Amino acid sequence: MLRRILSHVGLVIACLIVLVPILWVLRTSLVPERLSYSTAIFPEITLDNYRTLFVQKNFGTNYLNSLIVAAMSVVLSMPLAAMTGYAFARFRTGGRFARFATLASQMLPPVALALPVFMLYRLAGLTNSLTGLTLAYAAINLPFLTWILMGFFESIPEELEGAAMTDGATRWGAFWRIVLPVASPGIMAAAVLGFILSWNEFLFALILGGSRTATVPVALAALQTSNGVQIAQVSAGVSLAILPLLIAVRFIQKYLVQGLSFGSVR
């Protein structure tokens, strides 16, 4: 009995550690700037911080930019990651070197790629465009998504594809009709992670974008002015920034849990 009580107490404390900072950010977004550092929970409630973001700071455009770029980068990178991960899992394409190169590409610090990518984008005329940001995010996420999906595909028995091909299906038909439906939880989990990575990306959005294509992280960073950080407005922006992630995880929570545990059990 004592062990069960201690377990519940530990879980409550862990939840508070995670939730209290988020709730305090939400609280700060709902109070005036002059009371943002007050220790009172709700000394005065106002929506002026949200109104200022959308009316004066053009935050709605930044929000839409982030949604478009994050969603389109996932749409662009997921088919390539699925086919590459399947080739690695079934045919050992490129051998161990290709797998290691895919993993090693994620070890490079983004700042090391920032200057050459910017120079290439400037020559191609892709700076300050949503298309350029979409291509950059898709390229950045592709190795990570490939590595994740490779593990999912390796967990699927090859006998399923063999049975399909025995019935007359081609390799592509077996991949499309058998492998992808079976691996759908893993694919959905990878897509969510790819969306989150693109949504939170800051460095390339800052370097490759401009005032017209600024995303949410760049817009929030711009709230640091010569008068200091507008903490109440930043809190309002952060509260709005986590909203799509909460909605995405809520609607596909089942697929996310299944997908993250899919490759761990054979």
PyRosetta script that sets phi, psi and omega in degrees:
from pyrosetta import init, pose_from_sequence

init()
pose = pose_from_sequence("MLRRILSHVGLVIACLIVLVPILWVLRTSLVPERLSYSTAIFPEITLDNYRTLFVQKNFGTNYLNSLIVAAMSVVLSMPLAAMTGYAFARFRTGGRFARFATLASQMLPPVALALPVFMLYRLAGLTNSLTGLTLAYAAINLPFLTWILMGFFESIPEELEGAAMTDGATRWGAFWRIVLPVASPGIMAAAVLGFILSWNEFLFALILGGSRTATVPVALAALQTSNGVQIAQVSAGVSLAILPLLIAVRFIQKYLVQGLSFGSVR")
pose.set_psi(1, -45.9)
pose.set_omega(1, 179.2)
pose.set_phi(2, -61.9)
pose.set_psi(2, -39.9)
pose.set_omega(2, 179.5)
pose.set_phi(3, -63.8)
pose.set_psi(3, -38.6)
pose.set_omega(3, 179.2)
pose.set_phi(4, -66.9)
pose.set_psi(4, -40.8)
pose.set_omega(4, 179.0)
pose.set_phi(5, -63.4)
pose.set_psi(5, -44.0)
pose.set_omega(5, 179.4)
pose.set_phi(6, -63.8)
pose.set_psi(6, -36.1)
pose.set_omega(6, 178.2)
pose.set_phi(7, -64.1)
pose.set_psi(7, -43.8)
pose.set_omega(7, 179.5)
pose.set_phi(8, -66.7)
pose.set_psi(8, -39.9)
pose.set_omega(8, 177.8)
pose.set_phi(9, -62.3)
pose.set_psi(9, -42.0)
pose.set_omega(9, 178.3)
pose.set_phi(10, -62.9)
pose.set_psi(10, -40.3)
pose.set_omega(10, 178.2)
pose.set_phi(11, -65.9)
pose.set_psi(11, -40.0)
pose.set_omega(11, 178.2)
pose.set_phi(12, -63.1)
pose.set_psi(12, -43.6)
pose.set_omega(12, 179.6)
pose.set_phi(13, -63.6)
pose.set_psi(13, -42.0)
pose.set_omega(13, 178.6)
pose.set_phi(14, -62.4)
pose.set_psi(14, -41.7)
pose.set_omega(14, 178.4)
pose.set_phi(15, -64.4)
pose.set_psi(15, -39.8)
pose.set_omega(15, 178.7)
pose.set_phi(16, -64.6)
pose.set_psi(16, -39.9)
pose.set_omega(16, 179.1)
pose.set_phi(17, -59.7)
pose.set_psi(17, -36.6)
pose.set_omega(17, -179.2)
pose.set_phi(18, -80.3)
pose.set_psi(18, -42.4)
pose.set_omega(18, -170.4)
pose.set_phi(19, -84.9)
pose.set_psi(19, -33.6)
pose.set_omega(19, -175.4)
pose.set_phi(20, -59.1)
pose.set_psi(20, -47.4)
pose.set_omega(20, 177.4)
pose.set_phi(21, -58.7)
pose.set_psi(21, -39.8)
pose.set_omega(21, 179.5)
pose.set_phi(22, -65.8)
pose.set_psi(22, -43.8)
pose.set_omega(22, 179.2)
pose.set_phi(23, -65.7)
pose.set_psi(23, -34.7)
pose.set_omega(23, 179.1)
pose.set_phi(24, -70.1)
pose.set_psi(24, -35.3)
pose.set_omega(24, 174.3)
pose.set_phi(25, -62.2)
pose.set_psi(25, -43.9)
pose.set_omega(25, 177.8)
pose.set_phi(26, -62.2)
pose.set_psi(26, -41.2)
pose.set_omega(26, 177.9)
pose.set_phi(27, -62.2)
pose.set_psi(27, -43.7)
pose.set_omega(27, -179.0)
pose.set_phi(28, -64.3)
pose.set_psi(28, -31.5)
pose.set_omega(28, 179.9)
pose.set_phi(29, -71.3)
pose.set_psi(29, -16.7)
pose.set_omega(29, -175.7)
pose.set_phi(30, -104.9)
pose.set_psi(30, 9.1)
pose.set_omega(30, 178.5)
pose.set_phi(31, -119.3)
pose.set_psi(31, 158.0)
pose.set_omega(31, 177.6)
pose.set_phi(32, -63.7)
pose.set_psi(32, 157.3)
pose.set_omega(32, -178.1)
pose.set_phi(33, -57.5)
pose.set_psi(33, -38.1)
pose.set_omega(33, -177.5)
pose.set_phi(34, -68.1)
pose.set_psi(34, -18.3)
pose.set_omega(34, -179.8)
pose.set_phi(35, -110.1)
pose.set_psi(35, 11.1)
pose.set_omega(35, -173.9)
pose.set_phi(36, -66.5)
pose.set_psi(36, -27.6)
pose.set_omega(36, 179.5)
pose.set_phi(37, -98.5)
pose.set_psi(37, 9.1)
pose.set_omega(37, 177.3)
pose.set_phi(38, -71.1)
pose.set_psi(38, 148.8)
pose.set_omega(38, 179.3)
pose.set_phi(39, -85.5)
pose.set_psi(39, -8.6)
pose.set_omega(39, 177.0)
pose.set_phi(40, -68.7)
pose.set_psi(40, 145.4)
pose.set_omega(40, -175.8)
pose.set_phi(41, -68.3)
pose.set_psi(41, -57.4)
pose.set_omega(41, 177.9)
pose.set_phi(42, -135.0)
pose.set_psi(42, 77.3)
pose.set_omega(42, 179.7)
pose.set_phi(43, -66.5)
pose.set_psi(43, -31.1)
pose.set_omega(43, -179.9)
pose.set_phi(44, -164.0)
pose.set_psi(44, 127.8)
pose.set_omega(44, -176.3)
pose.set_phi(45, -100.5)
pose.set_psi(45, 133.1)
pose.set_omega(45, 178.6)
pose.set_phi(46, -151.5)
pose.set_psi(46, 155.2)
pose.set_omega(46, 175.5)
pose.set_phi(47, -107.4)
pose.set_psi(47, 15.4)
pose.set_omega(47, -177.2)
pose.set_phi(48, -62.6)
pose.set_psi(48, -33.3)
pose.set_omega(48, -179.2)
pose.set_phi(49, -64.8)
pose.set_psi(49, -41.5)
pose.set_omega(49, 177.1)
pose.set_phi(50, -68.7)
pose.set_psi(50, -40.2)
pose.set_omega(50, 179.9)
pose.set_phi(51, -64.0)
pose.set_psi(51, -40.0)
pose.set_omega(51, 178.9)
pose.set_phi(52, -64.7)
pose.set_psi(52, -40.2)
pose.set_omega(52, 179.5)
pose.set_phi(53, -59.9)
pose.set_psi(53, -45.2)
pose.set_omega(53, -173.8)
pose.set_phi(54, -83.6)
pose.set_psi(54, -32.4)
pose.set_omega(54, -176.6)
pose.set_phi(55, -87.1)
pose.set_psi(55, -45.1)
pose.set_omega(55, -174.6)
pose.set_phi(56, -98.8)
pose.set_psi(56, -32.5)
pose.set_omega(56, -174.0)
pose.set_phi(57, -99.2)
pose.set_psi(57, -1.5)
pose.set_omega(57, 178.7)
pose.set_phi(58, 58.2)
pose.set_psi(58, 38.2)
pose.set_omega(58, -176.0)
pose.set_phi(59, -69.2)
pose.set_psi(59, -26.0)
pose.set_omega(59, 178.8)
pose.set_phi(60, -62.0)
pose.set_psi(60, -40.2)
pose.set_omega(60, 177.2)
pose.set_phi(61, -66.0)
pose.set_psi(61, -41.5)
pose.set_omega(61, 177.5)
pose.set_phi(62, -61.7)
pose.set_psi(62, -39.8)
pose.set_omega(62, 179.5)
pose.set_phi(63, -63.9)
pose.set_psi(63, -45.6)
pose.set_omega(63, 179.5)
pose.set_phi(64, -64.9)
pose.set_psi(64, -38.9)
pose.set_omega(64, 177.1)
pose.set_phi(65, -59.1)
pose.set_psi(65, -44.8)
pose.set_omega(65, -179.6)
pose.set_phi(66, -64.1)
pose.set_psi(66, -42.6)
pose.set_omega(66, 179.2)
pose.set_phi(67, -62.0)
pose.set_psi(67, -45.1)
pose.set_omega(67, -178.4)
pose.set_phi(68, -65.0)
pose.set_psi(68, -48.6)
pose.set_omega(68, -175.4)
pose.set_phi(69, -66.7)
pose.set_psi(69, -44.7)
pose.set_omega(69, -178.9)
pose.set_phi(70, -64.6)
pose.set_psi(70, -44.8)
pose.set_omega(70, -178.6)
pose.set_phi(71, -67.3)
pose.set_psi(71, -45.7)
pose.set_omega(71, -177.6)
pose.set_phi(72, -69.3)
pose.set_psi(72, -32.0)
pose.set_omega(72, 176.9)
pose.set_phi(73, -66.2)
pose.set_psi(73, -36.3)
pose.set_omega(73, 176.6)
pose.set_phi(74, -68.7)
pose.set_psi(74, -43.1)
pose.set_omega(74, 178.5)
pose.set_phi(75, -60.5)
pose.set_psi(75, -37.5)
pose.set_omega(75, -177.7)
pose.set_phi(76, -77.7)
pose.set_psi(76, -38.3)
pose.set_omega(76, -172.6)
pose.set_phi(77, -87.2)
pose.set_psi(77, -28.3)
pose.set_omega(77, -175.0)
pose.set_phi(78, -64.3)
pose.set_psi(78, -45.6)
pose.set_omega(78, 177.1)
pose.set_phi(79, -60.3)
pose.set_psi(79, -41.6)
pose.set_omega(79, 179.0)
pose.set_phi(80, -65.6)
pose.set_psi(80, -41.8)
pose.set_omega(80, 179.4)
pose.set_phi(81, -65.5)
pose.set_psi(81, -38.9)
pose.set_omega(81, -179.9)
pose.set_phi(82, -64.8)
pose.set_psi(82, -45.9)
pose.set_omega(82, -179.5)
pose.set_phi(83, -68.2)
pose.set_psi(83, -39.8)
pose.set_omega(83, 178.7)
pose.set_phi(84, -68.0)
pose.set_psi(84, -44.1)
pose.set_omega(84, 178.1)
pose.set_phi(85, -62.6)
pose.set_psi(85, -36.9)
pose.set_omega(85, 177.4)
pose.set_phi(86, -67.0)
pose.set_psi(86, -40.5)
pose.set_omega(86, 178.2)
pose.set_phi(87, -63.9)
pose.set_psi(87, -40.1)
pose.set_omega(87, 176.9)
pose.set_phi(88, -65.0)
pose.set_psi(88, -41.3)
pose.set_omega(88, -174.5)
pose.set_phi(89, -73.4)
pose.set_psi(89, -38.9)
pose.set_omega(89, -172.9)
pose.set_phi(90, -97.8)
pose.set_psi(90, -38.2)
pose.set_omega(90, -172.7)
pose.set_phi(91, -110.1)
pose.set_psi(91, -2.2)
pose.set_omega(91, -177.9)
pose.set_phi(92, 52.6)
pose.set_psi(92, 40.9)
pose.set_omega(92, -177.8)
pose.set_phi(93, -58.7)
pose.set_psi(93, 127.1)
pose.set_omega(93, 179.4)
pose.set_phi(94, 80.5)
pose.set_psi(94, -6.7)
pose.set_omega(94, 178.8)
pose.set_phi(95, 67.9)
pose.set_psi(95, -161.9)
pose.set_omega(95, -178.6)
pose.set_phi(96, -67.3)
pose.set_psi(96, -28.8)
pose.set_omega(96, -178.3)
pose.set_phi(97, -62.5)
pose.set_psi(97, -43.0)
pose.set_omega(97, -179.4)
pose.set_phi(98, -64.3)
pose.set_psi(98, -40.3)
pose.set_omega(98, 178.4)
pose.set_phi(99, -64.7)
pose.set_psi(99, -44.8)
pose.set_omega(99, -179.6)
pose.set_phi(100, -64.8)
pose.set_psi(100, -39.6)
pose.set_omega(100, 179.0)
pose.set_phi(101, -63.4)
pose.set_psi(101, -38.8)
pose.set_omega(101, 178.1)
pose.set_phi(102, -63.4)
pose.set_psi(102, -43.6)
pose.set_omega(102, 179.0)
pose.set_phi(103, -70.6)
pose.set_psi(103, -40.2)
pose.set_omega(103, -177.5)
pose.set_phi(104, -65.4)
pose.set_psi(104, -28.9)
pose.set_omega(104, 179.8)
pose.set_phi(105, -62.6)
pose.set_psi(105, -24.6)
pose.set_omega(105, 178.3)
pose.set_phi(106, -80.3)
pose.set_psi(106, -11.7)
pose.set_omega(106, 179.8)
pose.set_phi(107, -85.9)
pose.set_psi(107, -13.3)
pose.set_omega(107, 178.6)
pose.set_phi(108, -70.1)
pose.set_psi(108, 131.9)
pose.set_omega(108, 175.1)
pose.set_phi(109, -67.0)
pose.set_psi(109, 136.1)
pose.set_omega(109, -178.1)
pose.set_phi(110, -56.1)
pose.set_psi(110, -31.8)
pose.set_omega(110, -178.0)
pose.set_phi(111, -64.8)
pose.set_psi(111, -24.7)
pose.set_omega(111, 178.4)
pose.set_phi(112, -70.6)
pose.set_psi(112, -23.8)
pose.set_omega(112, -179.9)
pose.set_phi(113, -96.9)
pose.set_psi(113, -11.6)
pose.set_omega(113, -171.5)
pose.set_phi(114, -61.3)
pose.set_psi(114, -49.0)
pose.set_omega(114, -176.5)
pose.set_phi(115, -66.0)
pose.set_psi(115, -50.6)
pose.set_omega(115, 178.7)
pose.set_phi(116, -62.9)
pose.set_psi(116, -37.1)
pose.set_omega(116, 178.1)
pose.set_phi(117, -65.1)
pose.set_psi(117, -41.3)
pose.set_omega(117, 179.2)
pose.set_phi(118, -63.0)
pose.set_psi(118, -41.1)
pose.set_omega(118, 179.7)
pose.set_phi(119, -64.8)
pose.set_psi(119, -43.4)
pose.set_omega(119, 178.1)
pose.set_phi(120, -64.1)
pose.set_psi(120, -41.3)
pose.set_omega(120, 179.9)
pose.set_phi(121, -66.4)
pose.set_psi(121, -37.2)
pose.set_omega(121, 179.3)
pose.set_phi(122, -65.9)
pose.set_psi(122, -39.9)
pose.set_omega(122, 177.6)
pose.set_phi(123, -66.4)
pose.set_psi(123, -35.4)
pose.set_omega(123, -178.6)
pose.set_phi(124, -85.6)
pose.set_psi(124, -6.1)
pose.set_omega(124, -179.4)
pose.set_phi(125, 71.4)
pose.set_psi(125, 30.1)
pose.set_omega(125, -177.0)
pose.set_phi(126, -102.9)
pose.set_psi(126, 0.6)
pose.set_omega(126, 178.0)
pose.set_phi(127, -70.2)
pose.set_psi(127, 152.4)
pose.set_omega(127, 179.4)
pose.set_phi(128, 56.0)
pose.set_psi(128, 43.5)
pose.set_omega(128, 177.2)
pose.set_phi(129, -142.0)
pose.set_psi(129, 145.5)
pose.set_omega(129, 178.3)
pose.set_phi(130, -67.7)
pose.set_psi(130, -31.4)
pose.set_omega(130, 177.0)
pose.set_phi(131, -62.6)
pose.set_psi(131, -42.8)
pose.set_omega(131, 178.6)
pose.set_phi(132, -63.6)
pose.set_psi(132, -43.3)
pose.set_omega(132, 178.5)
pose.set_phi(133, -64.6)
pose.set_psi(133, -39.6)
pose.set_omega(133, 178.9)
pose.set_phi(134, -61.6)
pose.set_psi(134, -45.7)
pose.set_omega(134, 178.9)
pose.set_phi(135, -63.5)
pose.set_psi(135, -40.3)
pose.set_omega(135, -180.0)
pose.set_phi(136, -65.0)
pose.set_psi(136, -46.2)
pose.set_omega(136, -180.0)
pose.set_phi(137, -64.4)
pose.set_psi(137, -40.6)
pose.set_omega(137, 179.1)
pose.set_phi(138, -62.7)
pose.set_psi(138, -41.9)
pose.set_omega(138, 179.2)
pose.set_phi(139, -66.9)
pose.set_psi(139, -37.8)
pose.set_omega(139, -179.7)
pose.set_phi(140, -67.6)
pose.set_psi(140, -40.4)
pose.set_omega(140, -176.0)
pose.set_phi(141, -82.8)
pose.set_psi(141, -18.8)
pose.set_omega(141, -173.5)
pose.set_phi(142, -57.5)
pose.set_psi(142, -49.2)
pose.set_omega(142, 179.1)
pose.set_phi(143, -61.4)
pose.set_psi(143, -40.6)
pose.set_omega(143, -179.7)
pose.set_phi(144, -63.7)
pose.set_psi(144, -46.8)
pose.set_omega(144, -179.8)
pose.set_phi(145, -67.1)
pose.set_psi(145, -36.5)
pose.set_omega(145, 177.5)
pose.set_phi(146, -61.5)
pose.set_psi(146, -44.9)
pose.set_omega(146, -178.7)
pose.set_phi(147, -64.1)
pose.set_psi(147, -40.8)
pose.set_omega(147, 178.7)
pose.set_phi(148, -65.4)
pose.set_psi(148, -48.5)
pose.set_omega(148, -177.3)
pose.set_phi(149, -67.4)
pose.set_psi(149, -30.5)
pose.set_omega(149, 176.6)
pose.set_phi(150, -59.3)
pose.set_psi(150, -43.0)
pose.set_omega(150, 177.2)
pose.set_phi(151, -63.1)
pose.set_psi(151, -38.1)
pose.set_omega(151, 177.7)
pose.set_phi(152, -64.9)
pose.set_psi(152, -45.3)
pose.set_omega(152, -178.0)
pose.set_phi(153, -67.2)
pose.set_psi(153, -33.7)
pose.set_omega(153, 177.9)
pose.set_phi(154, -66.5)
pose.set_psi(154, -23.1)
pose.set_omega(154, -179.6)
pose.set_phi(155, -82.7)
pose.set_psi(155, -9.2)
pose.set_omega(155, 179.4)
pose.set_phi(156, -88.4)
pose.set_psi(156, 125.6)
pose.set_omega(156, -179.7)
pose.set_phi(157, -59.1)
pose.set_psi(157, 134.3)
pose.set_omega(157, 178.9)
pose.set_phi(158, -67.5)
pose.set_psi(158, -19.1)
pose.set_omega(158, 179.9)
pose.set_phi(159, -61.9)
pose.set_psi(159, -29.4)
pose.set_omega(159, 178.4)
pose.set_phi(160, -63.2)
pose.set_psi(160, -44.2)
pose.set_omega(160, 177.8)
pose.set_phi(161, -69.4)
pose.set_psi(161, -37.8)
pose.set_omega(161, 178.7)
pose.set_phi(162, -61.4)
pose.set_psi(162, -40.5)
pose.set_omega(162, 178.7)
pose.set_phi(163, -65.7)
pose.set_psi(163, -39.1)
pose.set_omega(163, 179.3)
pose.set_phi(164, -65.7)
pose.set_psi(164, -41.5)
pose.set_omega(164, -179.6)
pose.set_phi(165, -71.6)
pose.set_psi(165, -27.7)
pose.set_omega(165, 174.7)
pose.set_phi(166, -65.4)
pose.set_psi(166, -32.5)
pose.set_omega(166, 178.5)
pose.set_phi(167, -82.4)
pose.set_psi(167, 4.3)
pose.set_omega(167, 175.1)
pose.set_phi(168, 109.6)
pose.set_psi(168, -1.5)
pose.set_omega(168, -179.9)
pose.set_phi(169, -76.0)
pose.set_psi(169, 148.2)
pose.set_omega(169, 173.4)
pose.set_phi(170, -80.0)
pose.set_psi(170, 172.1)
pose.set_omega(170, 177.1)
pose.set_phi(171, -61.0)
pose.set_psi(171, -42.5)
pose.set_omega(171, 177.8)
pose.set_phi(172, -64.9)
pose.set_psi(172, -40.2)
pose.set_omega(172, 178.8)
pose.set_phi(173, -63.5)
pose.set_psi(173, -40.5)
pose.set_omega(173, 177.4)
pose.set_phi(174, -64.9)
pose.set_psi(174, -39.5)
pose.set_omega(174, 178.1)
pose.set_phi(175, -64.4)
pose.set_psi(175, -44.0)
pose.set_omega(175, -174.9)
pose.set_phi(176, -74.5)
pose.set_psi(176, -40.8)
pose.set_omega(176, -172.8)
pose.set_phi(177, -95.8)
pose.set_psi(177, -20.6)
pose.set_omega(177, -176.3)
pose.set_phi(178, -113.2)
pose.set_psi(178, -55.7)
pose.set_omega(178, -171.8)
pose.set_phi(179, -67.9)
pose.set_psi(179, -49.3)
pose.set_omega(179, -176.5)
pose.set_phi(180, -62.6)
pose.set_psi(180, -45.2)
pose.set_omega(180, 176.7)
pose.set_phi(181, -61.8)
pose.set_psi(181, -39.8)
pose.set_omega(181, 179.7)
pose.set_phi(182, -65.8)
pose.set_psi(182, -37.9)
pose.set_omega(182, -177.4)
pose.set_phi(183, -89.2)
pose.set_psi(183, 9.4)
pose.set_omega(183, -175.9)
pose.set_phi(184, -57.1)
pose.set_psi(184, -38.0)
pose.set_omega(184, 175.7)
pose.set_phi(185, -60.8)
pose.set_psi(185, -42.3)
pose.set_omega(185, 177.9)
pose.set_phi(186, -66.4)
pose.set_psi(186, -37.8)
pose.set_omega(186, 179.1)
pose.set_phi(187, -65.6)
pose.set_psi(187, -42.3)
pose.set_omega(187, 178.4)
pose.set_phi(188, -64.4)
pose.set_psi(188, -40.6)
pose.set_omega(188, 178.4)
pose.set_phi(189, -63.4)
pose.set_psi(189, -42.9)
pose.set_omega(189, 178.5)
pose.set_phi(190, -64.1)
pose.set_psi(190, -39.3)
pose.set_omega(190, 179.3)
pose.set_phi(191, -63.8)
pose.set_psi(191, -40.5)
pose.set_omega(191, 178.3)
pose.set_phi(192, -64.0)
pose.set_psi(192, -45.1)
pose.set_omega(192, 179.1)
pose.set_phi(193, -63.0)
pose.set_psi(193, -39.7)
pose.set_omega(193, 176.9)
pose.set_phi(194, -63.3)
pose.set_psi(194, -40.2)
pose.set_omega(194, 177.5)
pose.set_phi(195, -63.1)
pose.set_psi(195, -43.0)
pose.set_omega(195, -179.2)
pose.set_phi(196, -64.2)
pose.set_psi(196, -43.2)
pose.set_omega(196, 179.2)
pose.set_phi(197, -61.6)
pose.set_psi(197, -42.9)
pose.set_omega(197, -179.8)
pose.set_phi(198, -68.9)
pose.set_psi(198, -39.6)
pose.set_omega(198, -178.6)
pose.set_phi(199, -64.0)
pose.set_psi(199, -36.2)
pose.set_omega(199, -175.7)
pose.set_phi(200, -90.5)
pose.set_psi(200, -6.7)
pose.set_omega(200, -174.2)
pose.set_phi(201, -66.0)
pose.set_psi(201, 136.1)
pose.set_omega(201, -175.0)
pose.set_phi(202, -120.3)
pose.set_psi(202, -45.7)
pose.set_omega(202, -169.4)
pose.set_phi(203, -61.5)
pose.set_psi(203, -52.3)
pose.set_omega(203, -177.2)
pose.set_phi(204, -70.7)
pose.set_psi(204, -31.0)
pose.set_omega(204, 175.2)
pose.set_phi(205, -64.8)
pose.set_psi(205, -35.0)
pose.set_omega(205, 179.2)
pose.set_phi(206, -72.6)
pose.set_psi(206, -42.0)
pose.set_omega(206, -174.0)
pose.set_phi(207, -79.6)
pose.set_psi(207, -42.7)
pose.set_omega(207, -174.0)
pose.set_phi(208, -90.2)
pose.set_psi(208, -17.2)
pose.set_omega(208, -177.2)
pose.set_phi(209, -96.4)
pose.set_psi(209, -172.2)
pose.set_omega(209, 178.9)
pose.set_phi(210, -151.0)
pose.set_psi(210, -168.1)
pose.set_omega(210, -178.5)
pose.set_phi(211, -63.4)
pose.set_psi(211, -31.3)
pose.set_omega(211, -178.3)
pose.set_phi(212, -77.1)
pose.set_psi(212, -27.6)
pose.set_omega(212, -175.3)
pose.set_phi(213, -116.8)
pose.set_psi(213, 17.3)
pose.set_omega(213, -178.9)
pose.set_phi(214, -61.7)
pose.set_psi(214, 137.2)
pose.set_omega(214, 178.3)
pose.set_phi(215, -96.0)
pose.set_psi(215, 179.6)
pose.set_omega(215, -176.6)
pose.set_phi(216, -59.9)
pose.set_psi(216, -48.1)
pose.set_omega(216, 178.9)
pose.set_phi(217, -58.4)
pose.set_psi(217, -38.9)
pose.set_omega(217, 178.6)
pose.set_phi(218, -67.9)
pose.set_psi(218, -41.2)
pose.set_omega(218, 179.2)
pose.set_phi(219, -63.6)
pose.set_psi(219, -38.5)
pose.set_omega(219, 178.9)
pose.set_phi(220, -68.0)
pose.set_psi(220, -38.8)
pose.set_omega(220, 178.0)
pose.set_phi(221, -64.6)
pose.set_psi(221, -29.7)
pose.set_omega(221, -179.0)
pose.set_phi(222, -72.4)
pose.set_psi(222, -10.3)
pose.set_omega(222, 178.8)
pose.set_phi(223, -77.2)
pose.set_psi(223, -2.6)
pose.set_omega(223, 173.0)
pose.set_phi(224, -86.1)
pose.set_psi(224, 107.4)
pose.set_omega(224, -174.2)
pose.set_phi(225, -110.0)
pose.set_psi(225, -179.4)
pose.set_omega(225, 177.7)
pose.set_phi(226, -65.8)
pose.set_psi(226, -19.2)
pose.set_omega(226, 177.6)
pose.set_phi(227, -91.5)
pose.set_psi(227, 4.6)
pose.set_omega(227, -179.2)
pose.set_phi(228, 110.0)
pose.set_psi(228, -177.2)
pose.set_omega(228, 179.6)
pose.set_phi(229, -81.2)
pose.set_psi(229, 128.1)
pose.set_omega(229, 176.1)
pose.set_phi(230, -80.0)
pose.set_psi(230, 81.4)
pose.set_omega(230, -167.4)
pose.set_phi(231, -64.3)
pose.set_psi(231, -34.4)
pose.set_omega(231, 179.9)
pose.set_phi(232, -68.1)
pose.set_psi(232, -41.2)
pose.set_omega(232, 177.5)
pose.set_phi(233, -69.5)
pose.set_psi(233, -37.6)
pose.set_omega(233, 175.7)
pose.set_phi(234, -61.4)
pose.set_psi(234, -42.0)
pose.set_omega(234, 179.0)
pose.set_phi(235, -63.6)
pose.set_psi(235, -39.2)
pose.set_omega(235, 177.2)
pose.set_phi(236, -64.4)
pose.set_psi(236, -42.3)
pose.set_omega(236, 178.0)
pose.set_phi(237, -64.7)
pose.set_psi(237, -40.8)
pose.set_omega(237, 178.9)
pose.set_phi(238, -65.3)
pose.set_psi(238, -40.3)
pose.set_omega(238, 178.2)
pose.set_phi(239, -60.4)
pose.set_psi(239, -39.5)
pose.set_omega(239, 177.7)
pose.set_phi(240, -74.3)
pose.set_psi(240, -31.2)
pose.set_omega(240, -176.6)
pose.set_phi(241, -68.7)
pose.set_psi(241, -33.5)
pose.set_omega(241, -178.7)
pose.set_phi(242, -84.0)
pose.set_psi(242, -8.3)
pose.set_omega(242, -176.5)
pose.set_phi(243, -63.3)
pose.set_psi(243, -48.7)
pose.set_omega(243, 179.2)
pose.set_phi(244, -61.9)
pose.set_psi(244, -33.3)
pose.set_omega(244, 179.3)
pose.set_phi(245, -67.7)
pose.set_psi(245, -40.9)
pose.set_omega(245, 177.9)
pose.set_phi(246, -65.0)
pose.set_psi(246, -40.7)
pose.set_omega(246, 179.9)
pose.set_phi(247, -66.1)
pose.set_psi(247, -44.1)
pose.set_omega(247, -178.9)
pose.set_phi(248, -62.7)
pose.set_psi(248, -45.9)
pose.set_omega(248, -179.4)
pose.set_phi(249, -67.2)
pose.set_psi(249, -35.2)
pose.set_omega(249, -178.9)
pose.set_phi(250, -65.4)
pose.set_psi(250, -42.8)
pose.set_omega(250, -175.2)
pose.set_phi(251, -76.6)
pose.set_psi(251, -27.4)
pose.set_omega(251, -177.6)
pose.set_phi(252, -120.5)
pose.set_psi(252, 29.7)
pose.set_omega(252, -178.7)
pose.set_phi(253, -58.5)
pose.set_psi(253, -40.4)
pose.set_omega(253, -179.3)
pose.set_phi(254, -61.7)
pose.set_psi(254, -45.2)
pose.set_omega(254, -179.9)
pose.set_phi(255, -67.6)
pose.set_psi(255, -34.6)
pose.set_omega(255, -179.2)
pose.set_phi(256, -65.1)
pose.set_psi(256, -46.2)
pose.set_omega(256, 179.9)
pose.set_phi(257, -65.7)
pose.set_psi(257, -44.7)
pose.set_omega(257, 178.6)
pose.set_phi(258, -63.5)
pose.set_psi(258, -40.7)
pose.set_omega(258, -176.5)
pose.set_phi(259, -68.2)
pose.set_psi(259, -42.6)
pose.set_omega(259, -178.4)
pose.set_phi(260, -68.8)
pose.set_psi(260, -23.6)
pose.set_omega(260, 177.2)
pose.set_phi(261, -100.6)
pose.set_psi(261, 0.4)
pose.set_omega(261, -173.6)
pose.set_phi(262, -65.6)
pose.set_psi(262, -43.9)
pose.set_omega(262, -175.6)
pose.set_phi(263, -82.9)
pose.set_psi(263, -1.3)
pose.set_omega(263, -175.5)
pose.set_phi(264, -93.7)
pose.set_psi(264, -13.2)
pose.set_omega(264, -177.4)
pose.set_phi(265, -122.9)
pose.set_psi(265, 127.7)
pose.set_omega(265, 177.7)
pose.set_phi(266, -107.5)
pose.dump_pdb("model.pdb")
